[in-house]
Amino acid sequence: MNAHSTSEASEAYIALGANLGEREHTLYEAITALDEHPGIRVLRCSSLYETEPVGYLDQPSFLNMTAAVSTTLAPEELLAFMLEVESRLGRVRHIPNGPRTIDLDLLWMEAVQLATPDLELPHPRMLERAFVLVPLADIVPNQDPSGLYSIVHTALNSLDGKDGIQLWKTCSWRNGSAPSESLKD
């Protein structure tokens, strides 16, 4: 395990998005990079969804998905590794909410509440974004002790803009399977 890791594993949820290059391939590369870290194990992946851009609209559509991971890393360490993966996969930050090869956002970590200049948990905008909630609903178990299942489904039921999200395909990453039978193609 990583020298800076905690002794107990926590479950965390990560949102992934890409709208430049080989979007699907890049998402799977990011999932693989996360899983190859000794302090991170990918548990579940959502289906992939094609979504319209939000904010900066003059850009291609995104592929979005989420992943549940078990990690012994502290939230800041997990975020630092996620940023490293983004950099490795060609992420460049020119335009806020602009086009990107990959975007990784730490959404939730075992109900940890944190507010630092670099990281806010839970993610401050996750409940406002259908492109996060739809894939997140695929992988949060209904027996989740942190209450995330209820939070996600309540927010999703009251959110507009879900029509801009189309199922692209189910996750084919080796550990991935989306539990939403109704959404599988």
N, C-alpha and C positions, 0 to 999 in steps of 0.2 A: 504494500500500500504506500501511497504518497506520504512523505515525511511530515507534511502539514495537515494530514487528514485527521478526522475525528475517529474515535473507535467504533461508533455505531453508525450504521447506514441510515440515511434518510431517503424518503421518496420525494422526487422533484419532478416538475412538469416543465417542458421546454417547448416553445413554439418555434417552428422553422418555416422560412419562406424564401422563395427565389423567383426572380423574373428575368434574369439575363442568362444567356448560354443554355447549356443542357440542364434545365431546371430540375427534372426528376433525378438525374444522375448526381447532381450537386447535393440534393437533399439526402440521398443515400450515402454519399461520401461523408457528409456531416454526421449522420447517424453512426456510421462505421467508426469515424474518428472519436466520437464520444465513447462508444463501446470499447474501443481499444485502450482507453486511458485506464490505468490500474485502479483508480478510485471511482470509476463510473461503470455501471452495467445497465444497458438499455433493457427495459422490461417489456414495454409495449409501444407500438406505433399506431397512429391513427391512419385512416385512409388519406389519400392526397386529394386536395380540392383546388380547383382553379377558381381564382377570385379576382374581382375587379380591383384596381388600385384605389387606395384611400388617401386623401390629402393631396399629394402631387399626382395629378391624373394623367399627365402626358407621358405615359410609360406603358410597357407591355403588361399583360395579366400575370398574376402570381400563381405559383403552386404553393399551397400552404399545408402544413401537417403539424402534429404535435407528437411528442415522445414522453413517456414516463420512464424515469431512470432511478436507479438506486445508487446513492453516492455516499462516500465517506468524506467527501470534501465539504468544507465550510461554504456557505453561499458565495462569498467573495472569490474563493478559489475556483468554484464551479464557473462563475461568470468570467473570470480571467481566462480559463481554458476555453470557454465558448468563444470569446473574442479572438483567441489564438486560432481556433478552427476557422472562424470567419476570415481572418487574415490569410491563412494558408489556402483557402478556397477562393481568394481573389476579391474579397469584399473591399470596396473603396467608398469612403463617405464624402461625397461631393454635395449632394442635394438632400436636405432633410426629407425623409420619407420617399426618396427617389429610387431609381432603379438599382438593383443590387444582385450580385451573383448568389448571395446567401445572407440570411438574417437569422440570428438565434436570439431568442428572448427567454430569460428565466422568468416563468410565470408564478410559480408556487413552490414552496418547499416546506412540507409538513406543517403548514399553518404558521411558519415563521413570519413575524412582523419585523420589518427592517426598513430604515430610511437613512441612507447615506447619500453623499453626492453622486456615487457611482451605481447604486443599486437600491431599488425599492421593492419590497416584497410584502404582500402579493403585488404583482405587476399592476401599476396604477390604472392602466387602460384596458386590461384584459376583459373586463365585463362589458365593455363598450364595443367590442370588436367581434362581429360575427365570424370573421375569418380565423379567429382564435377559438371562439366558443364552440363552433360546429365540430372541428377536429378534436377539441378537448373533450367534448361530450362522448366521443368514440371510446376514449381510453380511461376515463375516471370510473372506477368501480362503484356501483351503487351502495356498497358496504363501506365506502371510504370513511374512516374514523375522523378525519379532519373536517368533514362537512363540505368538502369541495364539490362533491356530486350535487348536492342540493343547491349550492351557490351557482354552479355552472348552469344547471337546468332551469333555475328560476330566472337568471339573467337571459338565457337563450329564449325562453318563452315570451319575454317582454321586449325583445330587441327587434328593431326594424333592420332591413338590409340583408336578410338571409337569402333573398332571391338572387343576389349577385354572386352566390357561391354554388359551384357545380361540382359534383363528385367527378374526379379525374380517374382515379382507380384505387383499388384497395392496396394497402402496403404490401410490398413483396420483399421487404428486407427480412433477413433470415429469422429474426425473433418477432417480426411484426405481424400483428393481426388485429384488425379493427372489429370490435364486438358488435357493431351495429348491423345486424343482418339485413335490415330494411334498406340500407344504403349500399350494400354490396352489389357489384354488377354481375 
